Every structure is written in structure tokens, then in C-alpha cells.
Amino acid sequence: MLAVTLVSSEPKGVFLVKIMTARRSIFKSSLFLPAFLIQDAIGKKAKPNTAPVWLGVGLNASRTAVEGKHLFPVLSKVAEKNGRRIDDNTSLTWVNQSIQLALKDNDQIGIRFITGGLQRDETTGIALVYDFELVNAVPTTLHDGTTFGHAYYLSCATGVISILDGRGYWRILATYPFFLKQAIDGGQMERAQVQGWSGGAAMAVAERFHVGKDPSIKSLFVDRTRRFANWKDGYSEKFVRVLPIRFSVSVRSILRDLNIENLLTPELVGIISSSELSSAFDIAVLPYVDTDALRRFQFQVADYGNLPQEPPADDQVSLRIGIEVDMLRREATLNQRQGFTAIRRGIRIAVDFIDINGRKIASCKAGSVESDRVFSIEDATPSRDFQFFESAFEKVISGLLGGLARVDKTKLASVGVNLEDHRLQTDRLLKEMESFR
């Protein structure tokens, strides 16, 4: 009998106990003051006048990526089941309403629930945004024709408290990413079951995973609101962002050859990197792109049309992270005796941490390999390649950033990084990161 387990994972970074100094915002296009006002504001902290208003649930991705369904395969399928598209403003109502009811039953920070729009005297908001979903479910046909099934589903969401300051700009008071993993392991599954998971079609499980009692996205988010106890502390003016992701010429060529250039995209890599960076170092990171969440929430803000629409200039961003995917490899070896083809998919990245003056604080390369085997040609699909490369990237960026943040020799070694070779750089990086908390 197939075993279904629901696993709540601890966040890869430390949950916030105090409010961080620079917060990742779902409101990228309306966060920033003109340079002359920034200078005037440095050293000061805005203090919220009112408790946060519930703004709802959104997606931390561009509308194009949301429509493509690759960042949110399960949420997209649930929306389709309910007769909607994922980019429809009402597609996440089933999550929004459930979380709102749960917050009302367990309100630990005095959240207010209003209708009509966020006015000037209602200066703070609280929201939940989804960063990404990873679904890895691929059928493996055994030599006797049966199908072995293994599937997992990882979802990352972020809780956000923000302030609408006196000049009409959003600032972030607190944010935290958290992760949940749903797994089906072992036994034999019908091919359709595994392929259904691959398309994010395990609806009954997915809905329980998002809005069930325990554990779920809802239960974790409501529980973690107590981490916002210090939301009245205000904010400072330092920002962190992941720069536009670069793919080398050879990587772009391989992606085209495998027919997955529209699946493993710079935006997917950038969003996963931003979330992992925030989690690993316990800091807020500006969203990688102008986000769908702002479009969903703008109706809540009475004077949204008067808010600034420009992202911050580079000279206002204190720390920038440059990432290049410089190598992608897929090696297939036929094992004639046992009748399967072994496939190794590897990815390597080069990462630079750059300060506000354009100087590199630290630089390193890291890599990860995912092993696979197929017994049937019908198992060797572009979807399979994409899922394994996507998983390999999530592992390498998580291993690298988590290893640097914790000065973890073993974790860094797992992605091919020797801590001793980077000891001085790591010390400089950690000292810099302290200034963002």
C-alpha cells in the first residue's frame, strides 16, 4: 500500500526573533525614495502608528512567469480545477480566506481586517507570498515493465509585514521564508499517478498541504506571526538584491538541445536564489522581479496610483549577489547487463558578493550532481531533465549559501567548496551580513 507522509521542515535559515533592519518586499516597484530623500532618511527609523492590516496572499514572481505555470505548478492546477487561471486575482481566494479565518482565531499581534482600501492612517500591512514550488515526480520503468514511484513537492512561502511611510513608500519591517515538503515514497505506482504528480495534479494532497490543520502553509504562517512581535521597531535603509542571473553560452546551448530553455529560466534561478539567500543569512532580500503580489494587493491601497513606480538604483543597494550558471552537464551511460541507462545531471554556479562600491567581498564556485536511471526510452523526457536540473540547482545554492552562513565545512564540501580556501572571504561576508539585521 502506498505510504503518504506530510513532512514539516524547519526553515533553512533561523526564524526571526527580532525585526530585521532591511526587509525583502513584495512591493518592489513602490519601495524606494528618491536619492535626495534617502540621504535625509539615513539613520532614522519610521515607527508604525497602527497594527498591520491583512492584505492577503500573492505570488513573488512576474506575471509572465506566473502565467507560464513553471514556478507554481500545483497552485496552477488547483486554480484550473476551480475554473480559473493562476494569474486571476481570485485564484488564491481558497488560501486567502482560510488563512484569514485562522488569523482571526489566533491573532497574536493585533492584525486588523478591513474592507475598502488601506488609508493613510492605516500604515502597515501583513501578507503571505509564495516564492516557488518544486515538484519532482518522475516514473521509472523497471526491467520487468513495472513502474517505481518516488515523488516530492517542496513549497516555499514568505510572511511579510510592511509599512506605508509618510511619503507613500512601502518599507519592510519583517519577513521570513519557510518551507514545507510533501513526499510519496516507495512501492509501485501507476505511471499516470507519477506523471500526475509531475504536472502538479495531486489536488487532494495539495489542498491539505496548503490549508490543512497541521502541518500546512496556513498553520505555519499563523504560528510564525508571533515572530512579528517587534513590528513596531521600524526599519532602516539598507537593501540586498540578486542581480540578473547569467547563463553561459554553453549552458544556453545545452538547455536548447534538451528542449528545456523555457523551463529552467533565469527568473526561476533568480527567485530560488533570492529565497535561499534570505533564509540562509536571516536577512531580507528584494524580490528578483516586479511581482504579481503587488498587482493582487494594489486594490487594497487607496492611493496606489500615486506611489512611486521605480525600483532602486544600484547605488542605493548595499549588497548585490551576482550568479552565473557556467556549466551544465548530462552524462548517460548504458548498463547492458542490468538493462538500464544511468544518467548524471550536473550544474555549476559562480557566485560573487558585491558591496555598494562595486568591490567583491567574496567569490566562489559550487556544483551539484543528481543521479538517475531509466529502463525505458519513454522515461527520458524533457520534463525529467528539467526536474533533475532544477533539483540540482536548489541543492547547490542551498548548500553554498547555508554553508557560508553557518561556516559549515561539511555542507560546503557537499557542493565542492573547501572552507579553508574561502575562510577570509567568508569572515568578510559574515561581517557584512551582520549589518543587515
C-alpha positions in Angstrom: 0.0 0.0 0.0 1.3 3.4 -0.9 2.5 5.5 2.0 1.8 9.2 2.0 3.6 11.3 4.5 3.4 15.0 5.2 6.7 16.5 6.5 7.1 19.9 8.0 10.7 21.0 7.5 12.5 23.6 9.7 13.5 26.7 7.7 16.9 26.6 6.2 17.7 29.9 7.9 16.9 30.8 11.5 13.4 32.1 12.1 13.3 35.8 13.1 13.2 36.6 16.8 13.7 40.3 16.3 12.8 42.6 13.4 15.5 42.8 10.7 16.8 46.1 9.5 16.2 45.7 5.8 13.3 43.7 4.6 12.5 41.9 1.5 9.4 43.4 -0.1 6.6 42.1 -2.2 6.2 45.7 -3.3 9.3 46.1 -5.3 8.1 48.8 -7.6 6.9 51.1 -4.8 9.6 50.7 -2.1 12.1 53.4 -2.8 12.7 57.0 -2.0 14.4 59.4 -4.5 18.2 59.6 -3.7 18.0 63.0 -2.0 15.3 61.7 0.3 17.2 58.5 1.0 20.1 60.6 2.3 17.8 62.6 4.5 16.3 59.4 5.9 19.5 57.5 6.7 19.9 57.0 10.4 16.3 57.5 11.2 13.6 54.9 11.7 9.9 55.1 10.8 7.6 53.9 13.6 4.2 52.4 12.6 1.2 54.1 14.1 -1.3 51.2 13.7 -1.4 47.5 13.8 -1.0 45.7 10.5 -3.9 45.2 8.1 -4.3 41.8 6.4 -3.6 42.3 2.7 -3.9 38.7 1.6 -2.0 36.1 -0.4 0.1 36.6 -3.6 2.9 35.3 -5.7 6.5 36.5 -5.7 7.1 36.3 -9.4 6.5 38.3 -12.6 3.1 37.9 -14.3 4.9 36.2 -17.3 6.4 33.6 -15.0 3.1 33.0 -13.2 1.3 32.5 -16.5 4.0 30.0 -17.5 3.0 27.8 -14.6 6.5 26.5 -14.0 7.1 28.4 -10.7 3.8 27.3 -9.3 2.7 24.0 -10.9 0.5 22.8 -8.1 -1.2 26.1 -7.4 -1.8 26.5 -11.1 -3.5 23.1 -11.3 -5.7 23.9 -8.3 -6.7 27.1 -10.0 -7.6 25.3 -13.1 -9.7 22.8 -11.1 -11.6 25.7 -9.7 -12.2 27.1 -13.3 -9.6 29.9 -13.0 -6.2 30.8 -14.3 -3.4 31.2 -11.7 -2.9 34.9 -12.7 -6.6 35.6 -11.9 -6.8 37.8 -8.8 -9.3 35.4 -7.3 -7.3 32.2 -8.0 -5.9 32.2 -4.4 -9.1 33.0 -2.6 -9.3 29.5 -1.2 -5.9 30.1 0.5 -6.6 33.7 1.5 -10.0 33.0 3.2 -8.7 30.0 5.1 -5.7 31.9 6.4 -7.8 35.0 7.3 -10.1 32.8 9.4 -7.2 31.2 11.1 -5.6 34.5 11.9 -8.9 35.8 13.4 -8.9 32.7 15.7 -5.3 33.0 16.6 -4.3 36.7 16.4 -1.0 37.2 18.2 -0.1 40.7 17.0 -3.4 42.6 16.7 -4.0 42.2 13.0 -6.9 44.3 11.6 -9.3 43.1 8.9 -10.7 45.9 6.8 -12.6 46.4 3.5 -12.3 49.3 1.1 -8.6 50.1 1.0 -5.5 50.9 3.1 -5.8 54.6 4.1 -3.0 57.0 5.2 -3.7 56.3 8.9 -3.5 52.6 8.3 0.2 52.4 7.6 1.1 48.8 8.0 0.1 45.5 6.2 0.7 41.8 6.6 0.7 39.3 3.8 1.8 35.9 2.7 3.5 35.4 -0.6 4.6 32.2 -2.4 8.1 32.2 -3.7 8.2 29.0 -5.6 7.1 25.3 -5.7 9.4 22.4 -6.7 7.7 19.2 -7.9 10.0 16.3 -8.6 8.0 13.2 -9.7 9.3 11.0 -12.5 8.2 7.5 -13.4 11.0 4.8 -13.6 10.1 1.7 -15.6 11.8 -1.3 -14.2 13.2 -4.2 -16.3 10.0 -6.2 -15.8 7.8 -3.4 -17.0 6.5 -2.2 -13.7 6.8 1.4 -12.6 8.5 2.6 -9.4 7.3 5.8 -8.0 9.0 8.5 -5.9 7.7 12.0 -5.7 8.2 15.1 -3.6 6.7 18.5 -3.5 8.6 21.4 -1.9 6.8 24.8 -1.4 8.5 28.0 -0.2 6.3 30.8 1.2 7.2 34.1 2.9 5.5 36.0 5.6 5.8 39.8 5.2 5.0 42.8 7.4 5.4 46.2 5.7 4.8 49.9 6.3 3.4 52.6 4.1 5.5 55.5 5.2 4.5 59.2 5.3 5.8 59.8 1.8 3.8 57.0 0.3 6.6 54.3 0.0 6.4 50.7 1.2 9.2 49.6 3.6 9.6 46.2 5.1 9.5 45.6 8.9 9.8 41.8 9.0 9.9 38.8 6.7 10.7 35.1 6.9 10.7 32.3 4.3 9.6 28.9 5.4 9.5 25.5 3.6 7.2 22.5 3.6 7.8 19.2 1.9 5.2 16.7 0.8 6.6 13.3 -0.1 5.3 10.0 -1.5 7.9 7.3 -1.3 8.3 3.6 -2.1 6.3 0.9 -3.7 5.0 0.7 -7.2 2.7 3.3 -8.7 0.7 3.5 -11.9 2.6 5.6 -14.5 -0.4 8.0 -14.6 -0.1 8.7 -10.8 3.6 9.7 -11.1 3.0 11.8 -14.2 0.1 13.4 -12.4 2.4 14.5 -9.6 4.8 15.7 -12.2 2.2 18.1 -13.5 1.1 19.1 -10.0 -2.2 17.3 -10.2 -2.3 15.7 -6.7 -5.1 18.1 -5.8 -6.4 16.5 -2.6 -2.9 16.3 -1.1 -2.0 19.8 -2.3 -5.1 21.4 -0.8 -4.5 19.7 2.6 -0.9 20.8 2.3 -1.8 24.4 1.9 -4.8 24.9 4.1 -5.0 21.8 6.3 -4.7 22.0 10.1 -1.3 20.6 10.8 1.2 20.9 9.2 0.4 23.2 6.3 1.3 26.6 4.8 -1.6 28.0 6.7 -0.7 26.5 10.1 2.9 27.5 9.8 2.2 31.1 8.7 -0.3 31.6 11.5 2.1 30.1 14.1 5.0 32.2 12.8 3.1 35.5 13.1 4.3 35.6 16.7 7.8 36.3 15.2 6.4 39.7 14.3 6.1 40.7 17.9 8.6 43.6 17.4 6.9 45.1 14.3 6.8 48.5 16.0 10.5 48.8 15.9 10.5 50.3 12.4 13.1 50.0 9.7 16.4 51.2 8.3 17.6 51.9 4.8 19.8 49.1 3.6 18.9 46.8 0.7 20.1 43.4 -0.7 19.3 42.1 -4.2 20.2 39.2 -6.5 21.4 40.7 -9.8 20.0 39.4 -13.2 21.1 35.7 -13.5 23.6 34.9 -16.2 23.7 31.7 -18.2 27.0 31.0 -20.1 26.8 30.4 -23.9 27.4 26.6 -23.4 24.6 26.4 -20.8 22.1 28.1 -23.1 23.1 25.8 -25.9 22.5 22.6 -23.7 19.2 23.9 -22.5 18.1 24.4 -26.1 19.3 20.9 -27.1 17.4 19.4 -24.2 14.3 21.5 -25.0 14.1 22.9 -21.6 15.2 26.5 -22.2 11.7 27.7 -21.4 11.6 25.7 -18.1 15.0 26.3 -16.5 15.0 30.1 -16.9 17.0 32.9 -15.3 13.9 34.0 -13.4 13.4 30.6 -11.9 17.0 30.6 -10.8 16.8 34.1 -9.5 13.7 33.6 -7.4 15.0 30.4 -5.8 18.4 32.2 -5.2 16.7 35.2 -3.5 14.6 33.0 -1.2 17.6 30.8 -0.3 19.7 33.9 0.4 17.1 35.3 2.7 16.7 32.1 4.5 20.4 31.2 4.9 21.6 34.6 6.2 18.4 35.6 8.0 18.2 38.8 6.1 15.6 40.4 3.8 16.2 40.3 0.0 14.5 42.4 -2.6 12.3 40.3 -4.9 14.1 39.2 -8.1 11.4 40.7 -10.3 8.4 43.1 -10.2 5.9 40.8 -8.6 2.4 39.5 -9.2 1.7 40.1 -5.5 1.7 43.9 -5.9 -0.8 43.6 -8.6 -3.0 41.5 -6.4 -2.7 43.8 -3.4 -2.9 47.2 -5.2 -6.7 47.4 -4.8 -6.1 47.4 -1.1 -4.2 50.7 -1.2 -6.4 53.7 -1.6 -3.7 55.9 -3.3 -1.8 53.2 -5.2 -1.7 55.2 -8.3 0.3 57.9 -6.5 3.0 55.6 -5.3 6.5 55.7 -7.0 7.0 53.1 -9.7 10.8 52.9 -10.0 13.0 50.1 -8.5 16.1 51.2 -6.5 19.2 52.3 -8.3 22.3 50.2 -7.8 23.9 53.0 -5.7 21.0 52.5 -3.2 21.6 48.7 -2.9 24.2 47.9 -0.2 24.9 44.3 -1.3 24.4 42.7 -4.7 24.8 39.0 -5.4 25.9 38.1 -9.0 25.2 34.5 -10.0 26.3 32.8 -13.3 25.3 29.2 -14.2 28.6 28.5 -16.0 28.3 24.7 -16.6 25.6 22.2 -17.2 26.3 18.5 -17.9 24.2 15.5 -18.8 26.0 12.2 -19.0 24.2 8.9 -20.0 25.9 5.5 -19.6 24.2 2.3 -20.7 24.4 -0.7 -18.3 23.8 -3.5 -20.8 23.9 -6.3 -18.1 21.2 -4.8 -16.0 19.3 -3.1 -18.9 19.2 0.5 -17.7 20.8 3.8 -18.6 22.5 5.7 -15.8 22.1 9.5 -16.1 24.1 12.1 -14.2 23.0 15.7 -14.4 25.3 18.3 -13.0 25.2 22.0 -12.6 27.9 24.5 -11.5 27.5 28.1 -10.5 29.8 31.1 -9.9 28.7 33.5 -7.2 30.0 37.0 -6.4 29.1 39.1 -3.4 29.5 42.8 -4.3 29.4 45.8 -1.9 27.8 49.2 -2.6 31.1 50.4 -4.0 31.3 47.6 -6.6 34.0 45.7 -4.7 33.8 41.9 -4.4 33.5 40.8 -0.8 33.6 37.1 -1.7 33.6 34.9 -4.8 33.3 31.1 -5.1 32.2 28.3 -7.4 30.0 25.4 -6.4 28.4 22.4 -8.1 25.9 19.6 -7.5 25.1 16.4 -9.3 21.8 14.4 -9.4 21.9 10.7 -10.3 19.1 8.9 -12.2 18.5 5.7 -14.1 15.9 4.8 -16.8 14.9 1.4 -18.1 12.7 2.7 -20.9 13.1 5.3 -23.6 9.7 6.8 -22.7 11.1 7.8 -19.3 13.8 10.0 -20.9 11.7 13.2 -21.3 12.5 17.0 -21.2 10.3 17.2 -18.1 12.5 14.7 -16.4 15.7 16.6 -17.3 14.1 19.8 -16.1 13.1 18.4 -12.7 16.5 16.9 -12.0 18.4 20.0 -13.1 16.0 22.2 -11.1 16.6 20.0 -8.0 20.4 20.1 -8.6 20.3 23.9 -8.6 18.2 24.1 -5.5 20.7 21.9 -3.7 23.8 23.7 -4.9 22.5 27.2 -4.0 21.1 26.0 -0.7 24.3 24.1 0.2 26.6 27.0 -0.8 24.6 29.8 1.0 23.8 27.7 4.0 27.3 26.5 4.3 28.7 30.1 4.2 26.2 31.4 6.6 26.9 28.7 9.2 30.6 28.3 8.3 29.8 24.6 7.8 32.7 22.7 6.4 30.7 19.6 5.6 27.9 21.4 3.9 30.3 23.4 1.8 32.2 20.3 0.8 29.0 18.7 -0.4 28.8 21.3 -3.1 32.6 21.2 -3.9 33.7 24.2 -1.8 36.7 24.0 0.5 36.1 26.2 3.5 39.8 26.8 4.2 40.2 28.2 0.7 37.5 30.8 1.4 38.0 31.4 5.2 39.0 35.1 4.9 36.2 35.8 2.3 33.7 34.1 4.5 34.7 36.2 7.5 34.3 39.4 5.5 30.9 38.2 4.1 29.5 37.3 7.6 30.6 40.7 9.0 28.8 42.4 6.1 25.7 40.4 6.6 25.5 41.4 10.3 24.9 45.0 9.2 21.6 43.9 7.6 20.0 42.5 10.7 
